[in-house]
Amino acid sequence: MSQPPPVRRVFVGRSALAGALPLALLAAACGGAGGGAAKAPSADAWAVVDGREITGADVEKAYRRSLPPNAAPAPEEAMNAKLNLLNEMIVQDILVAKAAALKVDVPDAELNTAFDQIKKDVPPEQFQQELSRRQVTEADMRESLRRELVVQKLLDKEVTAKATVTDKEIQDFYEANKAQFNFPEEAYHLAQIVVTPVPDQGLNNRSGNDAATPEQANQKVQVLMERLKQGAPFADLARDFSEDTQSAPRGGDLGFVPVSALRQAPTPLRDAVMKSAVGTVSAVSIGGAHSLVLVVAKEAAGQRDLTTPAVRDGITGQLRSRREALIRTAYLTAARNDAVVQNYIAKKVLDAPAGQLPGILPKAPGTP
């Protein structure tokens, strides 16, 4: 297994655990859904997936866990975030069920290793305080992490393993794009994950995740940086969470950027690239927007051919990335189409009188 890229923080934010929890804990909310037997939905059902309920209370708990301290979103922002969470939970529920049918699971030893990785840089007292603030137990966290790992294993088997590339395809691509590999000057191969503090129109990432406020953007950056430190593939995170409509479908790949162009870039971005080693990820904040920038490779001037490992590897990665993105989209679309999903809360939002929203769920007794 390749080692995760070293992380050099240009933008400094909240604690590692605060970043690790929100994405990891979305799964736990729907983990207690019922079986597949047909029955009338409960009064609190926000969605039903093949007979398994995801309740408003489930979504509410996941939402509270994802909020940064002292956040006070407007009602419309809160409901929008909950609808996005619900969509993620629906897709994950479908995939967990598929994994079970295919007998894809995560051994306890593998789960323990992943859980210990999350905890390793966080003092025990701070870890417990963060769990308490988010109203979650270690058992909840382990179960949500298990579901996340199960889904990743399923997609590795059903998607990644099928995204193969032949030598002929590599050769054909090189011949058709030979000029790309003739560098008149030194160039950097870059990839990026973009996070903005405002709602983005035409968002094109796989999860539909969109930071809509500065607080959400700051937290999302920390979550992603922590995931990178844990070894998550940069390209996967870019496809799932980047808010750049152009590069997100390509796994954040920007291709080779010449030094002359970098010198025209804002100073924090230029320095983050030109002063970083290959394989380093830097978080850069400019005007409230954030970019996680990966230096994939650095190339001197001159023509490159397929005997250059970076050229062959780069073409292979690009072709495989395209194919994997296509297969993944088809797989997730088919999985969603094959499932019977009723999203009750979305219909309530649409049917609500103008200027009104469905009532926010009351908090459970004893919860803050």
C-alpha positions, -999 to 999 in steps of 0.1 A, spaced: 0 0 0 13 34 -9 20 58 19 -3 88 24 12 121 12 28 143 38 6 171 48 20 206 52 -5 230 67 -7 265 52 -42 270 65 -45 260 101 -78 250 116 -94 229 143 -84 196 159 -78 164 141 -107 146 158 -131 174 150 -121 169 113 -122 131 114 -157 127 129 -182 144 106 -175 123 74 -169 92 94 -201 94 115 -227 99 88 -230 62 85 -240 55 121 -272 75 118 -289 49 95 -272 19 110 -302 10 130 -326 9 101 -352 -19 101 -354 -50 79 -367 -52 44 -403 -64 53 -430 -41 39 -447 -20 66 -461 14 71 -434 40 77 -432 55 112 -442 91 118 -406 101 120 -395 84 87 -377 109 65 -369 82 39 -374 45 34 -349 25 14 -360 -10 4 -381 -11 36 -353 2 58 -361 35 75 -339 65 79 -356 87 105 -356 124 111 -339 117 144 -311 98 126 -305 128 103 -307 153 132 -280 134 151 -257 132 121 -263 169 115 -255 179 151 -223 159 149 -212 177 118 -218 212 131 -188 233 142 -189 248 177 -211 279 180 -226 275 145 -259 292 140 -271 285 104 -303 300 91 -333 276 89 -330 272 52 -293 264 55 -299 239 82 -326 221 62 -305 221 30 -276 205 50 -300 179 64 -313 170 29 -277 166 17 -269 144 46 -300 123 40 -290 118 3 -256 106 14 -272 83 40 -296 68 14 -268 60 -10 -247 45 18 -276 24 30 -280 10 -5 -243 2 -8 -241 -14 26 -270 -37 17 -252 -46 -16 -220 -54 3 -239 -77 27 -254 -96 -3 -219 -100 -18 -205 -110 16 -181 -80 16 -171 -72 52 -144 -57 73 -125 -80 97 -123 -68 133 -85 -64 131 -88 -41 101 -115 -20 118 -94 -18 150 -64 -5 129 -85 21 112 -101 32 145 -67 34 162 -54 55 133 -81 81 139 -74 83 176 -36 82 176 -28 119 174 -56 130 198 -51 129 236 -76 106 253 -93 133 273 -98 155 242 -111 125 223 -137 118 249 -146 155 251 -152 156 214 -173 125 214 -194 141 242 -198 173 224 -210 155 193 -233 132 214 -217 100 201 -201 70 218 -171 50 207 -194 22 197 -213 46 174 -180 57 159 -167 22 153 -200 11 136 -200 42 114 -164 36 105 -171 -1 97 -199 9 73 -176 34 56 -149 8 52 -174 -18 39 -186 7 12 -150 14 2 -143 -23 -1 -174 -28 -22 -165 0 -46 -129 -13 -48 -143 -47 -59 -171 -35 -81 -156 -4 -96 -119 1 -91 -109 -34 -101 -128 -31 -134 -111 2 -144 -82 -14 -163 -61 2 -190 -42 -16 -219 -8 -8 -232 -23 0 -266 -46 26 -250 -16 42 -233 4 43 -266 -26 57 -285 -31 84 -259 6 94 -260 7 96 -298 -25 117 -299 -12 141 -272 26 140 -277 28 178 -275 16 177 -239 48 160 -230 72 185 -246 79 210 -219 95 243 -231 101 251 -194 100 235 -160 65 224 -151 46 210 -121 19 183 -123 -8 194 -98 -41 182 -85 -65 202 -63 -95 199 -40 -115 232 -39 -137 242 -10 -157 275 -11 -176 293 17 -207 298 -4 -233 276 -22 -220 264 -56 -243 262 -86 -237 233 -109 -218 213 -83 -203 182 -100 -188 161 -72 -199 125 -66 -214 131 -31 -231 164 -37 -213 177 -7 -212 216 -7 -199 238 21 -223 268 21 -208 290 49 -173 300 60 -177 278 91 -187 247 70 -158 254 46 -133 256 74 -145 224 89 -146 206 56 -110 215 49 -100 200 83 -120 168 76 -103 164 42 -68 170 56 -74 145 83 -86 119 57 -55 125 37 -33 120 67 -51 87 73 -42 76 37 -74 83 17 -66 86 -20 -64 123 -31 -83 116 -63 -112 98 -45 -116 127 -21 -115 152 -50 -142 134 -69 -164 131 -38 -159 165 -22 -142 191 -44 -163 220 -53 -145 228 -86 -168 217 -114 -140 213 -139 -114 193 -120 -136 173 -95 -146 146 -121 -109 141 -130 -99 135 -94 -87 171 -91 -61 166 -118 -49 199 -133 -22 185 -155 12 201 -159 14 238 -150 44 257 -163 66 277 -139 57 309 -158 20 304 -150 27 296 -113 47 329 -110 15 347 -119 -6 329 -92 -13 344 -58 17 342 -35 3 316 -10 -6 292 -38 27 298 -57 48 292 -26 27 261 -16 36 245 -49 72 257 -56 84 252 -20 69 217 -16 83 183 -23 66 160 -47 38 141 -30 31 169 -5 -4 183 0 -8 219 11 -39 237 23 -41 272 10 -67 298 20 -72 328 -3 -101 352 2 -122 328 22 -119 300 -4 -96 270 2 -76 247 -21 -58 215 -11 -30 213 -36 -11 181 -43 22 183 -61 21 151 -82 53 155 -101 79 181 -112 94 180 -147 124 198 -163 121 212 -198 123 189 -228 104 161 -246 93 131 -226 84 97 -240 68 65 -227 101 53 -213 98 81 -187 80 65 -158 62 97 -149 47 99 -184 35 63 -185 22 65 -150 5 98 -156 -12 86 -187 -22 53 -170 -36 72 -141 -55 96 -162 -71 69 -184 -79 47 -154 -94 77 -135 -117 85 -164 -128 49 -167 -133 45 -130 -153 77 -128 -176 63 -156 -180 29 -140 -186 44 -106 -213 67 -119 -230 39 -138 -227 16 -107 -242 41 -83 -269 51 -107 -279 15 -113 -278 8 -75 -300 38 -68 -324 29 -97 -327 -7 -85 -336 4 -49 -370 15 -38 -366 48 -22 -392 71 -7 -379 105 4 -407 119 25 -390 149 38 -380 162 3 -417 160 -7 -427 179 25 -402 207 16 -416 209 -19 -452 208 -7 -447 234 21 -464 268 16 -442 295 2 -417 308 28 -423 279 52 -403 248 60 -413 215 75 -410 217 113 -376 210 127 -376 179 149 -378 185 187 -347 174 205 -348 142 225 -352 146 263 -318 151 280 -300 163 248 -286 198 245 
